[in-house]
Structure formats: C-alpha cells, structure tokens
Amino acid sequence: MATATLQAPSMNEAHERDPFNNSCYGTTIDRPYKLVSLPVLDVIDFNERIIRGYEEGYGEKELPADLSVARSLIPAGTASLRDFSYIAPEIPEYIPENCTGCMDCVTECPDTAILGKVLSEEEWQQKMSQLPPEDRALYEPQWSRTKKYYDGFKKKLGVGGMFNIIIDPSKCKGCAECVTVCDDNALRMVPKTDEVMYKARKSHRLFKNMGPSDEKFISGNLLIDIMLKESAHIYTGGAGSCAGCGEGTALRMLCAATGSKYGEDWGIVAATGCNTVYTSTYPYNPYLVPWTNSLFENAPTYAIGVRMRWDQMGWKDKPLWVIGGDGAMYDIGFQALSRMFMSGLNIKVFVLDTQVYSNTGGQASTSSYTGQNTKMSVHGKAVFGKQERRKEIAQIAMMHPGVYVAQTTCAHVNHFYKAVLGALEYPGPAIVSCYTTCQPEHGVADNMAAEQARLAVDSRAFPLLIYDPRAGDTIKSRLSLQGNPNVKGDWYIHPKTGKEITFIDFARTEGRFAKHFDKDGNPSEVLLAANRDRLENWRLLQELAGLR
C-alpha cells in the first residue's frame, strides 16, 4: 500500500510557524523570489531547503555539503524569511490616536520592524469594506487621521490620507528605540502574550495586503517620508545585528535614500567588519540589491574594479556604494580609500563610524576619542584609556581634490538624507561618514542610538558638515556646517537649562568614559584634554567655513 508523502509548505507561504505568512519576500507588499539565471544558484532550492533548515534548527548539522552550500552565495532578501519573534519579551504597540505621522519610529528602526503606510480615505474605505467583519474590527481602529496626512491634504487636495504604523513581529528585537524617539506617546512596549502576538501577526498581514502607499501623499520636500515609498525598502530586516544597532539604522536609511531614487538598480561593496557579519550571517541576506564582501583593507580598490567594469558595460548611471566601519576606512583600508578618491571615479563611500573595532571585540581605532576605554587602550592606574587624538576622516577627505564629503547621523534625518542624496548626485567620488552608536562598546542602552547620536552633535563630539566642490572655488564656499546647534558659537547652550553642552557632558552618558569621573562626578585630566580637543576641532571647522 502506497503512503502519501506530505510536502512542507513553501517558505514563502503560510505554515505552522508563520500562520499569516509574514516572513516572506517584500516589506510593504509581497514580492516573488528573485530568480537568478545562473547555473550556480537555484533560488527556490536555496530558500526551500537551506533557509528552511536554518529556520527549523537543523541547518548547521544536517545540510549536505553540496555546491549550493560550498559556494556561499546568498540570494537577495533571504533575511526576510528569518524569524526573530522569540528573542525579546516585549514588543511595541501602536496607539493611533496619539500619532502625528512624524515617521521617526519608522526611520529609526534598525530592523525594518516598523513600517508606515498612507492611503487615500476612499481607497482605505474600499479595502476595509472587503475585509471579513472580524478582521475589520481588528484592523480599522489602527489607522489614524493625522494633521500631517489627513487634515493637510484634505485642505490641499480635497481628500485626506489615512495613516498606519505596523509592527512586524518576525523582525522586531524589542530594543524600544521606536518608543524612545516617539515624542507623541504613540508607541509603548507591551509583553508578548499569545493574544498580543496573534493580533500583531494578523495585523501585519492585513497591512501587507493593503498594497503600497498612495504616493500623492508623499511629499518630495519632506525627506522623512522616503520610507513610505515601496522603492525605499531595499533593506528587508532579518539581519543579525545587536538590538538597537546604530549601524542597522544607518544602512537602512542609506538603502532607503538610494532606493527611492534608483530602485534596485545599484550595488554595494562591503568591507569586512560588523556590517558584513550581521548582513551575511549565512544563509540570511537583508539586501534586495547585489552586494559583495571584500577584505578589511581593500574594499575601495575592489570597488574601482567593479566601477570600471560597470562603466564598460554601459552602467555608468548605476550607483556603487562602498560600506565599511572606521576600522576599514580610517585605519586598515585608508590607503585604498585615498587611492579611490584620487581615481576620480564615480564611487560612493559610506563609513559606519562607531569609534571602535566593534566586530572584533572593541579595540581602539584612530576614530576613537581621547580617553576612550577600549580593548588595547584600557583605562587603568597608569594609562587612562586612549592617549591619541581622534583622526578626522572628513577633513582629510576634503583635502583630496574633487571629492564630495559629508559627516552626519541618523538622528538628524533631513541632514542624513541630504548628505546621501547629494553624494549620489555628485559626478565623482564621495564619502559620507555617519556616527553610529554601538551599544555594547559605547556602554549605552539598546534604545539610545538616536539620543546618543544627537548628543554627539550637540557636544561637538561629531559635528555635522557637507563639503561640496561644486559650491564654489574656496573651502569657505564649499563647506556648510548647517544643522549644528549654535553654529557661530563655541558650545551649544541648552535652551531650557541655559547650560553649555560640552564633550564632557556627552562622555558622562556613556560607559566607555565612566572611569574618567571620580565619586563626585569630576572629570579626569585626560577627559579635560579630550574636551579641549573637541572644541579645537570645532573651531577649525568654523574657521574653514568662514564662521570664525
């Protein structure tokens, strides 16, 4: 008697572990697998056999050592099939009546776990009417009539936009960054009860079924609205970064800005570092664009070869980003970076500046601040942390002829997007250095990435700048310090307290400087020297920009 063989459902379909098919390709709407026409990679086989093996817990021990595994090729977007719903005890809950539609939570989430959507009221009503009564009762109250999307557009266009924030329970790591950046109390952390998770999973599926946002409600003048565009969701989430990782947010925003203009028609060369570890934790790939990993020291050189070949193929308009940490760009790969600048080729560099070698355990880099306590620059009785001054990659890059330079943070959303879009528009080499909080090495909480980045700017630890060679014939005309507080003064004066915000105030909030303060809170001489260094650097920038 023949026995019927039960075939497991596809990884891109609903199944017992994912009953609403949330962990599938796509973000705001579902996308099919990217079928690669190469004999070396069968996308369907990879996802159904290899991804399934890792998701169900037997991949590391039972997968055969065949060519598909040995080649270490990972299809685009496989990280969307990854489930992180088990790793945190709490999840954000959306409170629609408090929401203003600012998009801060969507923008700052490092894991693509919070998504936004806006639909015309007519389209929204039509789609709601098609839902079963039970689903409509669950999902309809989750939409908001905000002043930004409803009242404003009702007055302008005669039709208002309905706005929705959704949490993807398969991607959320419970860092609570979204709650911290929300000034409207529209999000709160709640325990992951069975009921909460059921509602979250079902609501996320209903969100995806609503289709993409109506782009007439997405203002081209409001850069923070970029992530409402379907084309912006190039970074799918599912990467293995730490909870609240500042690098994850930076990569997501970089992909959103580039994707909003070029869709999926661009590529990445990534230097070895934290970014390559959590974005290529086999077999998970969070990118929907082609990317490759190179050695610590030669990613810019590698990119020169890719750029020249792309140009030969007629792909001159396809952007190419080189991504690396401060270890790869300030230190080990600095020679290659400088050579790339001098090539004049249309290559863009994105530096994830954590001021430390995060990937290998927290060693000091030339990006580390004076006095910083790191491995290999330990704060002890004889030596109080790193003794050297910080290297300034932006100023060095400015001295290379014909290079666009920006220094920015994810907390300064408009400045970040302007910096990245400016780099993309520039016809030659460009570098964008982004302050990225590393919670374990900086000694801050998981939800503090944006707060610490903002304080780094306020305290002159990491000034914002854009240097555009097209803006004039002098450094003064090319360099803009707009976005920094009190741009003509020394220190920023807090408007509520009237107190100066210095580098020491920044250091006081982070564990990496904790040993520099005595029991009464007085800073060490080394930290005072670091404070003078930061002010000196700020004054130099002011002088270069013609503000001093």
N, C-alpha and C positions, 0 to 999 in steps of 0.2 A: 504494500500500500504506500503510495507516494505521500510525502509530507510537504505541505506548503511552506515555503521559506518566507518569513516576514522580512520585508525590506524596510530599513530605517528611513524615516522621512528625511528629505534633503536638509542640509544645514541652513538653507535659505528659506525654509518653510517652518510652520509651527510644529512644535514637538513637545514632548513632556517637560523638558527643562525650560523651554521658551514657548509657552502656550499661545502667546499673542504674536509670535514671530517679530520680536523687537530687535533681536541681534541679527540683523540681516543687512545686506548692502544698502547704502544710502543713508541719508540723515533726515532731512525734512520729508523726503519721499523715497520710496524704494527704488533701487537701481538693480539691473541684472548684473551677473558676473561679467567682468571684462575678459572676454575670450581672446587669449593671445595666440596668434597664428605662428607659433614657433614649435618645432619638434621637441624642444627641451622642457616645455611646460604645458601641462594639461590642467587648466584652472579648475574645471569641475572635479576632476580626480583629486587635486590637491585639497580642495575645500571639503569634499565629502569623506575623504579618507584621512588626511593628515590633520586638518583642523578639528575634525570630529574626534580623532584620537586624543588630541591635547585637551579639548574641552571636556571629554569624558574621563580623563585621567589616566589613560594607558599609553599615550603617545611616546613618552620618554623611554618606555621599556619594551613595547611590543611592535612598534613600526618597523617594517623591513628596511634594511639599508640599501634601497634601490636608488636609481639615478635621480628620481624626483626629490629625494631627501638629500642625497650627496651634493647636488648642485647648489643647494642653499638659496635657490631662487624663491621669492615670496610674491605671489600675485598682489596687485593693488587692492587695498581696502580690506584685507582679510581680518584686520583687528576689529572691524565692525561685527564680526561673528563671536567676539570674545565677551564673556560674561563676568563682570566684577560685582554683581549684586550681593555677593556673600562676604565681602571684606570689611564692611563697616556696619555698626549697629544702628545708625541713623541715616535719614535721607531728607533732602529739602522738601518742603510742602509749600505750594504756591497759594498766596492769599490775594485773589484777583481784585478785590475791592480797594486794596491799598496800592495797586500798581500804577505807575505813571508812564510805563513804556520806555524807560530810560535805556534799557538794553545792557546795563552794566553787568548784570549777572550772566547773561548770555556771552558777553565779550570776555569776561574774566575767567570763565570756567576752563580749566586746563584739559578737560577730558571730553569735550563735546557732549556733556551730560545734560546741559540745559539748552533748549532751543526756543526760538521765538518765531511767531508767525502772525501776519496781519492779512485779513480778508475783508473785502467789502461787505457791508452788512447784508446786502442782497444775496451774495454768494454764500455767506455764512448761514443765513436763514434757510436757503435752499438745501445745503448739505446737512444741516441739523434736522430738517424735516424728513430726510431719507434714513435717519438712524432709527433703530428699534427704540421703543419708549425707555427701556432700561438704560441703554447706552446714552440716550439724550439726557436723561435725568442725571447721569453721572458727569457728562462732559460739558453740557451747556453752561452750567454755573462757573466753569473755569475760564471763561472768556471775559475780557474787560472792555469797557468803553472809556478809554483814557482820553485826557485832553489832547495829548500829542497826536494820536491816530484817529480818534473819533471826532471830537469837537472841532479840532483844527481843520481836518479835511472835510467835515460836514459844511463848514462855513466856506471853504475854498472851492470844493468840487460838488457840493450838494449831496454827497454821500460819505458816511463815516466808515472808518475801518475798525473792525473787531480784532482785538489783540489777545494773544495767548502765549503763556510761558509753559513749557512742559519739561518734566524731568525724565530722563532716560534711565531707568533703574539698572539697566545692564552695564552702564558706563560710569555711573556715579561712584566715587570713592569716599564720599562722606566728609570731605575736607572742610566744608562750610564756608569756603571762600565767597560763594554767592550770597550767603546771608550777611557776611561782613561788609561787602561792597554795596549792598542794597540800603539806601538811606530812607526808604519808604516803608520799611517793615512789611514788605510784600512776600518775604520768604522766611521760613522758620524750619529748624531741624526737628524731626519727629522720629520716634522709634520705628524700626522696621517690623511692624506687626504683619501678620498674614493679610489682614484687611487692607492696610496701607499699601503693601506691595502689590496686591491684586489690583487695586484702583490705579496705582502708578503704572503698572504694566499695560492695563487695558487703555488707560488714557493716552499713553504714548502711542499705542497702535492707532487709536482714533485720530490722534494728531497727524500721524503719517498719512492716514487715509484722506485727510483734508486736502492734500496736494500742496504745492508751493505757495508762498506769499504772493499777493497781488502787488506787482511792482510799482503801480501808480502811487502806492502809499509809502514807497521807499524813496526818501529824498536824497538826491545826489549831493546836497550840501551838508547833510548830516552823516559824517563818516561812520558814526557808531551804528548806523543802520545797515552796514555792509553785511552783517551776518544774517540778515533777513533774506538775502539772496541765495537761491539754491546753488548758484555757481561758486559761492564762497565756502561751501562745506567740502573742502579738499582734505581736511584732517578729520578722520572719522571718529576719533576716540578709540579706546581699547588698547592704548599704549601702556607700557608697564612703568610709567613714571611714578614718583612718590606722590602721595596725596597732597594736593595743593601746589604742585610743582610750578615754579615761575617759568621754567623753560617750556613746559607744556602749553601754557597760555601764549607765550611768545610765538611758538611755532604755529599754533592755531591761528593767531591773528595775522602772522606773515602769510600763511596759506590763504586766509580769507581775503586779504588785500590783493594778493596776486591772482587768486581765482576769480575775484569779482571783475577783473579786467581781462584775464586771459583764459578763464575756464580751467580746463585740464591740459592746456597746450603749453606746458613748461616743465622744467625738470630741476632736480636737486643733486648736488654732490655733497655728501656729508662727511666731515672729518671725524675720525674716531673720538669718542667721548660719551658723556652721558646720553646725549641726544641719539646716538646710534644704538646704544644699548636698549633703551626703552622703546625705540621705534622699530627695532628689528629683533625683538625677542621672539625667536623662531617658534611658531610659524606666523606671527602676527605682524602685519604691516598697516599702519594707520593712514598712509598716504594714498590718494587717488591719482597721483602723478608719478611718472618714473623717477626713481632715485637710486643712487648707488653710494656705497660706503668706501671711503679711501683711508689710507693710513693717517695717523695723527699729524704727520709733518707735511704732507704733500697734496692736500685736497685742492688748494688753489691751482697748483701745477696740473693736476689731473683735470681740473675744470678748463684750463687753457686748451688741452687736447680735445675735450668734448666740444667746446665752443667753436674751435676751428673746423672740426668735422661737421658740426651742425651748419655752420656758415657755408661749407662746401656743398651741402645738401639743399641749400636754399632756405634754411631755417633761421635766418638772421633775426627774425622777429620773435622767436621763441625765447622767453627769459630763462636764464640759468642762474640758480642760486647756489652759492657755496655756504654751508652751515657748519659752524664749529664753535666750541667753547673758548674761553680765554686761554686755556692751556694750548689749544691747537693754533690760535691766531696771534696771541701776544707772545708766546714762547716758542714751542716746538716748530710750528709752521710759519713763523714770522718771515723768514727768508723767502719762502714760497709766496706768501701774501704780498710782500713788497715787489717781488718779480711780476706777479699778476697785475698789480697796479700799473707797473711800467709798460706792460704789454699793450695797454690802451684798448684791450678787448672788452666787449660788452658782457661783463660778468659781474654779478652782484654778490656781495658777501654779507652774511648775517651772523653776527657774533653774539653768542649767548654768554653774557658776562656775569658769572657767579662769583668772581674774585677768588676762585679756588679750583683745584682739580677735583671736582665732585665725584667723578666716575671712579677714581682710584683711591678714594678714602679721605680726601680733604687736604691734600698737600697745598702749600702756598704756590701761587703763580706770581708773575710780575704785575698782574692785575690786582693782587691782594693789597689791602690798605696797611699802612704802617701800624704796627702794634697788633695786628690781627693774629689771633691764636689759631694756628693750624698745625696739622702734622708736618713735620720738618721745619716748623717755625714756632715751636712750642713756648708758651708763656711759663717761665719758671723763675727760680730765685736769681739766676744770673742774667738771663735774657727774657725780656718782656714781649714775646711774640715777634712778628716780622719786623726787621730793622730797616729794610729798604723802603723807599718811597714808591708809590704806585706809578706804573707806566701808563701813559695816556695815549691809547691807540688812535683816538680821533685826531689829536693834534699831529701825531706822526703821519697819519694818512693824508692830512691836509697839505703836508709838505711834498707829497707826490703830485706832480703836475697832472691836471685833468681828471681828478678823482672826486666824485660826489661823496660827502661824508655826513653821517647823522649819528647822533647819540640820543637815545630815547628810552622810555619804559612803557610797559603795558598799562600802567596806571594812568598814563597821560594819553588817552585813546586817540584823540584827534592828532596830537603830535606824532604818535606812532604811525598812524595810517598815512599822514602827510609825508613822513620820512620815507616809508616804504614805497609809496606811490611815486614820490619824487625820484627815488633810486631807480625804479622801473622805467620812468620816462627819460632818464638821463641816458645819452647815447654811448657812454663809455663805462669804465669801471666805477663801482660804487660800493660803499661799506656802510652798514647800519649796525651800530653796536647797541645792544639792548641790555639794560640792567635786569637780571633775572634772579629772583630770590631762590636760594637753595635752603630749604627749611632745616635739614639735618646739620649742614655745615655752618649756617648762619646762627643757628640756635634760636629759631622763632617757631611759632605755632603754624600748623598746617593752613590755617585760614588767613595768614598775614602777608601773603605775597604782594598784593597790591598796596597795602598800607605801608609796608617797608620800602617798596619802590618809590612811593610818593615822598616818604620821609627822606630817602636818599637824595632826591632832587631838592627838597626844601632846605636840607642841611649842607648843600654844596658838595656832598659826597660824590654825586654823579650828575653834573649839570646837563640839561637838555641843550642840544645845538643842531643846526643844519648848516652845512657848508656847501654851497652850490657854485661851481666855477662859472656857470652861465650868468650869474647875477651881477657881474662887474669885473673890473680889472684889478681890484685891490682886495686884500683879505678882509678889510673892513666892510666892503660892499657885498662880499660873498658869504660872510659869517653872520648867522642870526642866532641870538640867544632867547628869542621869544618862547614863552612857555614857562620860563623860570620865574619864580616869585621875586619881587623887588630887584629887577634886573639891573638897576643902576647902583644899588647899594652893596654893602659887604654881606651881611647876614640878613636872612628873611626875618621880619618881625611878625610874630603871630598876632593876627588882628584882635583876638579875644583876650589873650593874656598880656599882650604887649612885650613878650619875652623874645629875645633872639633865639633862633633855631640854629644851633651850630652842629658841627660834626660830632662833638661830644654828646649832644642830645640824641643823635642818631645811634651812636655807639652804646649808649645806656640801654637801648631797647633790644640789643642782640647779644646772644650768649657768647659769640666769638670775641667779644670785648669785655666780658663780665669781670675778668680778673684784674682789669685796669682800675677798678673802683674799690676804694677801701670801705670799711664798715660804715663810714659816714657819708659815702657816696662821692668822695673826692676823686678826680681822675689822676692817673699816674702822669709822670713827666713824659713818657713815651706817647701817651694819648694826647697830651697837650701839643706835642710836636706834630702829631698827625693832624690835629685841628689847624695848626698854622699852615701845614702843607696844603690842606683843602682850600683854605682861604687864599693862599698864594696862587694856586691853580685857577681858582675862580677869577681873581684879579687879572691874571694873564689873559683869560678868555675875554673879559671885559675890555682889556686894552686892545686885543686883536679885533674885536667887534666895534671899536670906536666909542665905547661907552665909558671909558676911563681916561 
